[in-house]
Amino acid sequence: MPTPAKKPNADRSRVSVKPFLITTDADNQFRLTVRRTWYNSQNFPIVESELQAEIFTSMNAVRAFAREQFGAAAGQFARA
């Protein structure tokens, strides 16, 4: 009996990181971090993060910026 073919992503037990992280600082200003995830040859996730220079006064402004600059969609945002 032949063994079933292994799906390329079948052993990735980790949940993918959402590509846009919204954080708040002590002054209640919002910041956006753009994250990119890829997997090495052992399927270990590698996450690269880049904090954007812009500072926002509302979460809606951060989301609008991410949509305009990076093509973000609903469900791609995480909150820290």
Secondary structure, 3 states (H helix, E strand, C coil): CCCCCCCCCCCCCCCCCCCEEEEECCCCCEEEEEEEEEECCCCCEEEEEEECCCCECCHHHHHHHHHHHHCCCCCCEEEC
